[in-house]
Each structure stands twice: as structure tokens, then as C-alpha cells.
Amino acid sequence: MKDTADGGARAGSRGSNLEDLRRQNLGAVLSLVHANRSITRAEITHATGLNRSTVATIVAELESLELVTVSQPVDTKRVGRPSTIVGPSERHIAVALNPDTDAITIGVVAMGGRVLREFRFDMEQSPSATQTVSTLKALLRGLELSHRGSVLGIGIAVPGLVGARDGIVRVAPHLDWRDEPLVEMVVTATGIPAWAANDATCGVVAEGQFGEGAGEENVVYLNGGSGGIGGGAIVGGQLLTGQGGFSGELGHTLVNSDGLRCHCGAVGCLETEVNRNDLLAAVGLETATNAQLEDRLRTLYLTDPNVTAVVDRQLEFLGIALRNFVNTFNPGIVVLGGFLASVRNATGGALQEAVEHSALPGPASEVRIVSSTLEDNLLIGAGELVFQAVLRDPTSVAVHDQSNERRPEPLAAG
């Protein structure tokens, strides 16, 4: 069982008045349900320290707000009365948006990190911000007719630098976006509250909450996509965001001082030396899913000299970057997503061995390098942008239909 999501007061702590205490307890219990996806009332009682009658009252109120569902457990054959199971409801949803160089992906995300529906719109060229918003608006019209739930907000995972306070995309180089007021554009077009963050930041939050990093206090996430490499870090249970929300540009770590010039102006960045296009070309594919790329790499690595050379070169530079991240952040786990996971899966323990031999002995001995197994982690992380406000104050859903005015705020770790 996972602890409550961070950011809120612990259950039972004293607020400024009874109403504050009630909201805190509601938030603590809802956060437990959200993080665990399914949890018994007895487990909630144990985790929060609240008595059984108080937990029963809180669960009943959350159920009345249609934030959780309550069901009777399957007979466990244990002595005593089985405890009621509490799970997140699908009544209140987030819409997640992820524009990329080759597609616009939109998901319907429920609490508990569940993607209920996903829509992918392939693009012949990188979509503009205006085109992205228009695609979202058109889909929302159809969604209103097919989904009876309440849309709490729109979370946007952007492959670029996003201001935490204003939602302006300062630069998304692979999309050719600069100073796009994306959050304002979405709110104006849809009338729905919106939040935006870097896509890899969304990814690390999802991995820390529901994926390979669940239960870990120190996590580094590195994602390889069609537009480059992004990353994020959770240290001591806290998401590192930086002064303006721009931290996590791990793809621009120097790995080769004699390397190629990056679009950012520097030389030898990780994402110029380790990239998907070179791998696709080496295995003879023009386009492919990450699963298809992985299958081809498994077949040809160590049997085709050209493929071996390309992969080994990328492994070398990726190993240099991971050594730096391990030495800097001292993570317990490094999670690789996208085509980086494909490379790791196809080459066995090569990256783990590289880090163990090159990083400092202390952090090197404590880290595991794994591949993400969480599907749609960018969409799930974008959904977390929306759900954070509800987790802090579950009663806010009661007035959602009366007012859509919510101030965007930075994303926090799960």
C-alpha cells in the first residue's frame, strides 16, 4: 500500500478550524485511494490513524461527491468481517493533451492513473500551437456527447520549456514553438481550466506515483521520443522543478565534447548523440513503434556489425549521461522510457554494468536501471496536473460546474 500523495496535511492534523480539518482528512483519504487504485477501509484506517467511524464518514462523503466507489470484497475466507473496498470513480475526469512532432495524442484520464480512452491524430509535420488547440476543441465536442462524466480540467504535456506560473511555452524546438501562451489559448478555446508542464516532468510524476518508481523516494526518469530526450528527477520525495519550472532538461547534458551541434546551440548534447532516427536507419526502418524498433534491435544487435556499431556508440554516450545523473541525484532507480527502453531491453544489462563501473562507488551500488512498464505515462502525468487541486480539496468538485476559475500551479511529485 502506498502512502498519501504529498503536498497536503496529514490526516488528523489540526487545521485553523474544523472545516479545514475536514478538507484535510478528505484529501488524505482520497490521496490514498488515488495512489493505490484500490484499498480497503481497514487499510485507510491503519494508514491515517483515524478511527473507523471517522473513516466511514469520510468515505461516505467522498462517495457522495462521486470521487470514489465503494464495493463489497470477495470472500477472503479470513476470520472476521471483510472490509469494504474503496476505489477511484470515473465520474470526474481529466483530459490529457500531448503534442509531438508526429502526432497529437489526447487521453481521457480518471483518478488512479487510469487512461479510459486515447485518441492519436497523426501529423505529416509538426503541429502548430493553434492546430493543437483546434484538434483538442474538436475532440472535446464529441467527448461531451459520449462521456457523462465531469471534465475537471485539461493537462498538457509539452516537449519543451513551459513556465510553471503562466503556462507559456518558452520554446519547444522540435515543434518550432516559441513563446506560445498555450494554457491561455486552451482556456479561451474550451472554457475549461488548463495546466501545462514539460512532458518528461509529467512522465517522472506518473512513474513515481504508479510506475516503476512507486514507493521510491529518489527517482530519475529519462524518456526518448521522436523529438529528443527529456527527463525529470524526484529527490527525497520531492519533484525538482527549479525556479521557473524549467528543470529536467537532461537531454541537454554534455556527453561528447567533439559531437554534433544541437538545436540549442551547444555541442554534444545527449539527445544529438543518442537519437531514434539513427537507430531506425541502422535497422532499416523508416518509421516504427518502439516495440517494433526493439524487436529489430534484438534480432540484429551483435549479429549485424553496422547495427552493433551504432547501438554501442549510443550505449556509450547514454552510459556517460546516466553516470552523471547517478552521481548527481543518487537515485534508487532510473526509469527509461520510449526508445531508450527499447535500447536497454535489447542489450541486456549493458547500461547497468556501465554505470556500476563508471559512477562513484556509493551511488553506483544503490541504483537500479529499469525500463518503464507504465503505458501512457505522459498522459497519466498530464492528468496529475489536473487532479492535484482535487486531492488537496475534494470538496472543490461540488462547485466545479458553477465556476471554472482555477489558477494553474506547478506539478508536484506523487
Helices and strands as residue ranges (DSSP letters): H 18-36, E 39-40, H 41-48, H 52-64, E 68-71, E 85-88, E 92-99, E 103-110, E 114-122, H 129-146, E 150-158, E 161-162, E 169-172, E 177-180, H 182-190, E 194-198, H 199-210, E 219-225, E 228-235, E 238-239, G 250-252, H 270-273, H 276-282, H 290-300, H 305-329, E 333-338, H 339-346, H 350-358, H 361-366, E 368-371, H 377-392, G 394-399
